[in-house]
Structures are given as structure tokens and as C-alpha cells.
Amino acid sequence: MNKRRKLIVALGASALAVPLGAFGQNANPRRFGYLDYGSRQSTADAGRFVALAEGMRGLGYVEGKSYVLEERYAEGDVTRLDAHAAELVRLNVEIILSSGTPAHQAAKRATRAIPIVVFADADPVGNGLAASLARPGGNITGMSSSAVDLAQKLFELAIAAVPKLSRVAVLSNPSNSSHPPMLQDIRAAAKKSNRQVLAVNARTAGDIERAFAAMAREKAGAVIILIDGFFFSQRKQIGDLAMRHRLPSIASNAGFAGAGGLISYGADFNDHYRRAAVFVDKILKGAKPADLPFEQPMRFSFEVNRKTASALGIKISQELLLRADKVIE
């Protein structure tokens, strides 16, 4: 056998050694939609795309080779979500991944056929995404952040950080259907301890600026920031305003403390992005979202920014510092 023939035979043998599915994946990657209420920059800065890619890679999917993401961002403008969701449906994506309760609801309005995996929702049943956590019953599944159940915990942390607190502000987004029950729980906790609640709303960056001005004017002693995709994308603005108005801030999105807030306590969203890959894999293998239970958070993150505390003249108790997963110096 001459050298040229040997080479052809060798190449043919090596090709047969590669799984046939690999050719199909590389030549025709799966297409997924990604719908985000916030901004791409904020999501990337938080490391969430890295977490998603890690989860997918662990199950054998490589971005750009075996799948691609069609990304759409509302930049905090809820009015853009329906058009973005409809566009993803027109693109005939196999699965829609969504971030932020308004995004989940827009995806639900856009399709009852395409599977939807949500990275986190404060109350999937209360927000109309699922019949129950155990059996969602529709085309939506994913993860619950359990944030509605944590509202009173945020109030307790505010009191622990500022024991003499008499009036606490609560920053909520009227576009987020999870916020009214959370605010109600905080009001109930405040009533028991004879403290006042100042509710302030914000949908835009300008609204956030005005909200903090109102908190200062009404002499709030601290602010609780309810979990929200837009608020997370504006965490630097919120952290700066809290410092400017000398307001200790307690947020339910992990990562706020790192942006200048005082305390953040909530589900580890990067872990949610990583876990979303499991849902995607099961759906691609034939599972129905209706039969895939919503997952409760597996990890919570409790962060304290000691540098912010020092700048505000607040002494954080040793008990809180010992409980924290991360203390920012």
C-alpha cells in the first residue's frame, strides 16, 4: 500500500472514531433564546454567563459549537419585553431562558409551545408561571429564588444592622408582580416591632434617583431593595445613592454588597444559571417542562460590606460578621 493510500485509510478510520452526533452538533448547533429584563453588561459583570457556560459544558454542550444563544435585553424597560419575546418565538428557538419576573411573564405570553426555563422567580405559583412547584403543568420550569419568603428576613437584617431604626424605606418596582406580597410581609413585621415603612417605587434610573431623594426627605433610617432584575442591573447606581444619602442598604440580590451596599442576602443566582443547564439537558432529551419540578435554592449568599459600614459610621455586630459568607473589607 503506497503512502497516499495509507493516509486516506487512516483519515477514514479517525473519522469513524468520532461520534456521529458531534458532526451534527458542530454543523447545526441548537438555538436557544435568552430574554433578560436587565442589561447584558450587568449580567456579564456578575459572572452569570460564565456560570451558565460551565453548567452546559459539564453536560457536554459547548457554546458556539453545540448551541448558540439568541440574546435580547430590555434594559429595565418592561415595554420592550413582549416584542423581544415574540421575536425569539419567530426565530423558532428550541428553548427560551429567561431572567427577571417580567421577562418570564412576557415569555409566557409569547408562547405556550416552546419550553421556557427561568433562572429564578420569587414566587412561580403566585406569579402565574406554574400550577405548583412540584408539577408546573405548563411549558415553564426552572428555579425559584424563594425571595417572597425572605422578605421578613431582610427586615430582621435591617434591624440587626441599625438597632435604633424607626423608619425603613422599601424600594420596589411596580412592574414586578412579586413585590406587593414582599412589601406586605415587611409591613407586617414592622407593625409588630412598632416601626414605620416608607414604600417607594422605581421603574427607571431617574425614578431610582427620585426615590432616594424621597427617602432622605422622609428621614428613612435604612432601605431594603427588593429582588428585581432591573434593580440588579442598577446596583452601582443604587449603592452610590445609598452612600450619598447615608442610608444603610439591605438587598435580596447577592452581589449588592459588592456594589457598595451594606448587606445582601439571597439565593446564589450564579448557581441558578449553572443549574439551568440541567433543565435544558433534560428538555432536549425529551422531558416536558410540565413534569419538571421547580427547584428551590440550593445555596444562599450572605454578604456584609464592612467598608460601607465604616463609611456610614455603623458597627456591625460580631454575630452578623461570623454568619456572613463573605465580608468585604
Secondary structure, DSSP 4 states (H G I P E B T S, - for coil): --HHHHHHHHHHHHHHHS-HHHHHHHHS-EEEEEEESS-HHHHHHTTHHHHHHHHHHHTT--BTTTEEEEEEE-TT-GGGHHHHHHHHHHTT-SEEEEESHHHHHHHHHH-SSS-EEEEEES-TTTTTS-S-SS---SSEEEEE--TGGGHHHHHHHHHHH-TT--EEEEEE-TT-TTHHHHHHHHHHHHHHTT-EEEEEE-SSHHHHHHHHHHHHHTT-SEEEE---HHHHHTHHHHHHHHHHTT--EEESSTTTGGGT-SEEEEE-HHHHHHHHHHHHHHHHTT--GGGSPPBPPS-EEEEEEHHHHHHHT----HHHHHH-SEEE-
